Amino acid sequence: MIRNLTALGAGAIFGLGLAISEMVNPLKVKAFLDVAGDWDPSLILVMGGAVMVSFVAFRLTLRRPKPILATRFELPTRRDIDRRLVGGAAVFGVGWGLVGLCPGPALSALVYGNIDSAIFVAAMLIGLAAGPRLLAMFAASPVPDVAPG
Amino acid sequence: MDLTGPHREDPMENFTPVSALIGGGLIGLSTAILLAVNGRLAGISGIMAGLVPPVRDDAMWRILFIVGLFGGAAAWLLVTGGPVVAFDVGWPVIVIGGLLTGIGTRIGTGCTSGHGVCGIARLSPRSIVATVTFVAVGALTVFISRHMIGV
């Protein structure tokens, strides 16, 4: 119960952060990716600010044997770089560059009642569900059921 | 020419460092709370991937995190009326972009939050490679679509 409330609260803080930093606006994100146009480096500070806080907090947290309300930390353990990782990131990069939305901002942008955001999220959910099947068509080894990131 | 508005010639006229750092700090705080209390990483594509299809006893926290995401953005919208959410592409490109974002983040096991924030904070080599890749490909995609094709 408290774990669910924690998830709700963490989600709300995340959504507030995306709104304040304007990452819910595809044109703001595209202005960062558009290095040859009117470049807007704001996204670096959003990601950098987030990483600074997370870096310190994760270090303090992971000194503990387990989370406050769970039995263990659920963390990815792989460290190898494979074609699936790079290929997946590249495919995502094309989608991100075409529209200017990544998953968190896409969901948050739904509250603006914009039909374009809803179309994007619907297509993204289809893509998320189709990912493992598409991969199975091209590769022999299956993708893990739940992506860590 | 509108001399009262921001001059188009000004470099980085749209740069918003203060709101970017505050927003980023809040995103970092969110990932910190979710890991410290629930032992989970706040990677949005991963949280969503665990819901297609939903798994018993593992779905509710994911749904509530997403409900919270809506609530946080809605609260800021109600208080400030912003920010603007604007697209410069039509729905066929939006559908293609959404599909590629879903497929890519599932196969590449993460997005801007999972790899770009949580993974880099953990100094994960996979996340660093993934983040460099999607930022570089994203920039290349904007360059080609905006400056060469004109989508």
Interface residues (C-beta under 8 A of the other chain):
Chain A: R3 N4 L5 T6 A7 L8 G9 A10 G11 A12 I13 F14 G15 L16 G17 L18 A19 I20 S21 E22 M23 V24 N25 P26 L27 K28 K30 A31 L33 D34 V35 A36 G37 D38 W39 D40 P41 S42 L43 I44 L45 V46 M47 G48 G49 A50 V51 M52 V53 S54 F55 A57 F58 T61 L62 R64 K66 P67 I68 L69 A70 T71 R72 F73 E74 L75 P76 R78 R79 D80 I81 R84 L85 V86 G87 G88 A89 A90 V91 F92 G93 V94 G95 W96 G97 L98 V99 G100 L101 C102 P103 G104 A106 L107 S108 A109 L110 V111 Y112 N114 D116 S117 I119 F120 V121 A122 A123 M124 L125 I126 G127 L128 A129 A130 G131 P132 L134 L135 V143 P144 D145 V146 A147 P148 G149
Chain B: R8 M12 E13 N14 F15 T16 P17 S19 A20 L21 I22 G23 G24 G25 L26 I27 G28 L29 S30 T31 A32 I33 L34 L35 A36 V37 N38 G39 R40 L41 A42 G43 I44 S45 G46 M48 A49 G50 V52 P53 V55 M60 W61 R62 L64 F65 I66 V67 G68 L69 F70 G71 G72 A73 A74 A75 W76 L77 G82 P83 V84 V85 A86 F87 D88 V89 W91 V93 I94 V95 I96 G97 G98 L99 L100 T101 G102 I103 G104 T105 R106 I107 G108 T109 G110 C111 T112 S113 G114 H115 G116 V117 C118 G119 I120 A121 R122 S124 P125 R126 S127 V129 A130 T131 T133 F134 V135 A136 V137 G138 A139 L140 T141 V142 F143 S145 R146 H147 V151
